């Protein structure tokens, strides 16, 4: 190599192109298939070669490019029970996708176990509320903080 200072850059891309990459599939559903007649679309990006690659977005005409994340919904058993028998999802093109989520929910009801904390005093704010949630079936978690800074 002529320029050893670029070794990290070169190594990264050499390794990247030497690996087998997982592209996955994109699914686009009209929300009416799930009983929502608001005119929205649900976009799902799924790869069965990488079970960790799952993205779900709800797109609405007036969302100004800010889609609602629906990825966590699939980990909730109540949500899953409501959509698993949707006719459109029974098509063979969704078989690996549906099998993944059936297996995910086989080990018991999955839900989000959430805890709320008043964080105003800790940060000297007029209002601060932290909501931390952990999924009961895997190690996934998410956190949302609402606050007023004056």
Helices and strands as residue ranges (DSSP letters): G 4-6, H 7-18, E 25-30, G 31-34, E 41-46, E 54-59, E 68-69, G 71-75, H 77-83, G 87-90, G 92-94, H 95-106, E 112-118, H 120-123, E 127-135, E 141-148
